Amino acid sequence: MSAPALQATGLTAGFGGRDVLQDVSLTLNDGEILCLIGHNGAGKSTLLRVLFGLHRPSAGTLRVFGQQPAQHNPATMGAAGVALVPEGRGVFPDLTVEEIFGLALWSAGVPKSGQRERIDDVLDVLPRIKEFRTRRAGTLSGGQQQMVSIGRALLTRPRVLLLDEPSIGLAPKLFQDLIRPIAALRQARGMSILLVEQNVREAFAISDRVLVMRSGRFIFEGAPSELDDHAKLMELF
Ligand SMILES: Nc1ncnc2c1ncn2[C@@H]1O[C@H](COP(=O)(O)OP(=O)(O)OP(=O)(O)O)[C@@H](O)[C@H]1O
């Protein structure tokens, strides 16, 4: 059996002496889509930021495909094949989509000769980006910016994608346009995905497993079908 894409053990992290994550352990299996849900402020975004090396935990270890990174920061995580799409898009408003992609390829060190193929790959997955690729990101709708943000992460051909609430600001149909191709990528490229999402119905449809977080701890782990019962889901929130 292959090593898990991510294996976090005993992660504790917080702000100003207050622990937001409390002894959290998590396994994202190779090729799996794992959905993380929980109430506002439960610690979901903090967990993704800790996993990506943006926020330092006070305790705990992390392995990526069985290896413990020598240092734990966004550069080493990126080099290990992990990409984070943070909540709220974060695209540069004054740059065009093409410029944003160019910058991402440049910072990932992709040689000019290989850039066209990478961009075409992303446009295959998210074809709607073609409609607005010459526009400045700041003029795009929230949903379009979200697509650009995900496209930018995919350009680096990650093996592990950490997606923080991609549905925020998106109409349900747009969310489907975004999430289904990403789910298909898992099949095509064996990508592993940790998906934080409140749009439970859509997210569960593509997920293998669900984790529910409350106040910095996991209180449920199981198959999405185990939460088909709406009452049970509400009980966990
Ligand atoms: N930079 C920060 N400084 C201080 N406290 C923070 C910071 N970031 C997050 N927190 C606090 O940590 C807790 C968890 O926040 P986090 O954003 O991880 O929750 P979440 O589950 O992602 O919530 P949401 O669904 O609202 O995005 C909250 O109480 C929040 O106020």
The ligand as an SDF file (V2000), in Angstrom:
LIG
                    3D

 31 33  0  0  0  0  0  0  0  0999 V2000
   -4.7090   35.2660   12.6100 N   0  0  0  0  0  0  0  0  0  0  0  0
   -5.4720   34.9810   13.6660 C   0  0  0  0  0  0  0  0  0  0  0  0
   -5.2870   35.5780   14.8480 N   0  0  0  0  0  0  0  0  0  0  0  0
   -6.0430   35.2950   15.9350 C   0  0  0  0  0  0  0  0  0  0  0  0
   -7.0470   34.3860   15.9320 N   0  0  0  0  0  0  0  0  0  0  0  0
   -7.2840   33.7580   14.7690 C   0  0  0  0  0  0  0  0  0  0  0  0
   -6.5230   34.0140   13.5820 C   0  0  0  0  0  0  0  0  0  0  0  0
   -6.9960   33.2090   12.5890 N   0  0  0  0  0  0  0  0  0  0  0  0
   -8.0100   32.5090   13.1270 C   0  0  0  0  0  0  0  0  0  0  0  0
   -8.1860   32.8250   14.4250 N   0  0  0  0  0  0  0  0  0  0  0  0
   -9.1750   32.2560   15.3380 C   0  0  0  0  0  0  0  0  0  0  0  0
   -9.0490   30.8480   15.3170 O   0  0  0  0  0  0  0  0  0  0  0  0
  -10.3190   30.2190   15.3930 C   0  0  0  0  0  0  0  0  0  0  0  0
  -10.4830   29.2620   14.2200 C   0  0  0  0  0  0  0  0  0  0  0  0
  -10.5230   30.0140   13.0120 O   0  0  0  0  0  0  0  0  0  0  0  0
  -10.5400   29.3080   11.5950 P   0  0  0  0  0  0  0  0  0  0  0  0
  -10.5090   30.3820   10.5630 O   0  0  0  0  0  0  0  0  0  0  0  0
   -9.5000   28.2790   11.5450 O   0  0  0  0  0  0  0  0  0  0  0  0
  -11.9650   28.5960   11.6220 O   0  0  0  0  0  0  0  0  0  0  0  0
  -12.8110   27.9350   10.4540 P   0  0  0  0  0  0  0  0  0  0  0  0
  -13.3010   26.6430   10.9770 O   0  0  0  0  0  0  0  0  0  0  0  0
  -12.0150   27.9130    9.2050 O   0  0  0  0  0  0  0  0  0  0  0  0
  -14.0100   28.9690   10.3270 O   0  0  0  0  0  0  0  0  0  0  0  0
  -14.8420   29.4860    9.0530 P   0  0  0  0  0  0  0  0  0  0  0  0
  -15.7320   28.3590    8.6470 O   0  0  0  0  0  0  0  0  0  0  0  0
  -15.5840   30.6530    9.6150 O   0  0  0  0  0  0  0  0  0  0  0  0
  -13.8450   29.8870    7.9990 O   0  0  0  0  0  0  0  0  0  0  0  0
  -11.3470   31.3570   15.4240 C   0  0  0  0  0  0  0  0  0  0  0  0
  -11.7220   31.5740   16.7560 O   0  0  0  0  0  0  0  0  0  0  0  0
  -10.5940   32.5350   14.8760 C   0  0  0  0  0  0  0  0  0  0  0  0
  -11.0960   33.7400   15.3950 O   0  0  0  0  0  0  0  0  0  0  0  0
  1  2  1  0
  2  3  1  0
  2  7  2  0
  3  4  2  0
  4  5  1  0
  5  6  2  0
  6  7  1  0
  6 10  1  0
  7  8  1  0
  8  9  2  0
  9 10  1  0
 10 11  1  0
 11 12  1  0
 11 30  1  0
 12 13  1  0
 13 14  1  0
 13 28  1  0
 14 15  1  0
 15 16  1  0
 16 17  2  0
 16 18  1  0
 16 19  1  0
 19 20  1  0
 20 21  2  0
 20 22  1  0
 20 23  1  0
 23 24  1  0
 24 25  2  0
 24 26  1  0
 24 27  1  0
 28 29  1  0
 28 30  1  0
 30 31  1  0
M  END
$$$$
